[in-house]
Amino acid sequence: MQTTPVKAAPELTLFYDGQCPLCVAEVEFLQNRAAQDQLAFVDVTQAGFESAGHHISCEAAMAQIHGRTADGQLLIGVPVFANAYRLANLPVLAWLLSRRWLMPVLQPTYVLFAKHRQAISKRIGPSVLKFSKRFLR
């Protein structure tokens, strides 16, 4: 009797805004840096996201980035980036974003950015996305 190998869950699944050029550029950057199957990405703007069983509302995911670890732990905000950068072999950024003493500054700054990311992205997002595509080739 043959058994089908069970595919292991990625170490981190990121839930991102697929209509935000800055967010898409970050996802593409991380996809190219991380080892295969370490990171997975879910676009929260895709039809059916709410009913897909992620147990995260689209509204919450649009307010701040969310991530889910392989063991099911839900991360929100800056810790998502710290874990993603660690998996993408960016140890200095991962270390910096994981310092508890910086969270009183990092988390509110990120929340403010996330709230205004669409406006920011409209201005610089297409250029950043174009640069990232050229840089990642």
N, C-alpha and C positions, 0 to 999 in steps of 0.2 A: 504494500500500500504506500503510495507516494503522498508526501505532505507538501503543501505549498508553503514556502518560507514566508513568515510574517514580516512585513516591512516595518522596521523600527520607526517610531515617531521621530520627527526631527528634534534636535535639542531645543530649538526655539521656533515658534510660529509667530510671525508678526502680522498684525491686522492693520492695514494702512489705507489711506485715501488714494485710490487709483485715479482720481480726477485732479490731483494736485501734482504739477510737474516737479516740484521739489521733492515730494514724497516718492514719486516714481524714480527720480534720479538716485535717491538714497537707496531704494530697493535694488535697482540695477547695480549700483556700486557694491552693496553687500553681497548680492548674488555672485558677483565676479570674484569676491575676496574669500568667501567662505568655502570650506570643503563641501563636496556634494552631500546632500541630505542632512547637513547641520542646521540649515535655516530653511524655513518654508514661509511663504507669503500669501496672505489672503486679502484681496481687495474688497473692502467693506461696501463699496459702491456698486458691486455687481448684483444683478437680480438674484434673489434667492438667498442672500447672505443671512438675513434674519432667520430663515427657516432651516438653515444648514446645520443647526445643532452646536454652534460655537459657544452658546451661553453668554454672548456679549451683544448688547444692543448696538445697532448702527449708530445711534445717537451718542452713546458712550465712546465708541471707537472713533468717532469723528471729533470728539472733544479732546481726546488724548490718545496717543498710540497705546495699544495693548499688545501684550505678547503672552503666549502660553508655553511653558516649559514642557519637556517630554514627560515629566511626572505630574503634569496637570496644574502646576502653580500658575496663577494669573499675575502678570506684572503689568504695571501701568506707569506711563511717563518715562522719566529718565532711566530707571532700572532696565527698561526694555533696550535702550540704546547701549547701556553698559554691557549687557549680556550679548547683544548682537555684535558689538565691536570686538568683544573677546573671541567670539566664534569666527569673526572675519579676520582674525590675526592682526588686530590693531590694539596691542596691549596698553599703550600709553593712554589712548582715549578711553579704553575700558577701565583702566585704573582710575583715571581722573573722574569719570562719571559714576564710579562706585564709592567715592569717598562720602561717608555719612556727614562729615562736617561741612561739605559743600552743598548738601541737599537743600538747606534753607534758602540758598540762592538759585541753584540749578532748577529745582522743581517749579517754583513760581515763574522763573524766566521761561522755562519750556511751556508752561500752561499759557502764558501770554503769547508766545510765538504760535502755539497751536491754534489759539483763538483767532489769530490774524494771518494764518499761513496762506489762506486763499488769496488775500490781497497782496501779500509778499510774493507769493508764487506767480501771480499775474505779471508782476514787474520783473522778477529775476528768474523765475522758474524755467521758462523756455530756454534761456541762455545756459543755465546750469545743466538742464537735461541734455541739450545739444553738446555741451562740453563733455559731460560724462559719457555720452555715447561715443564721441571721438576719442576720449581718453581710454576707454575700456576696450577698444578694438585691438 
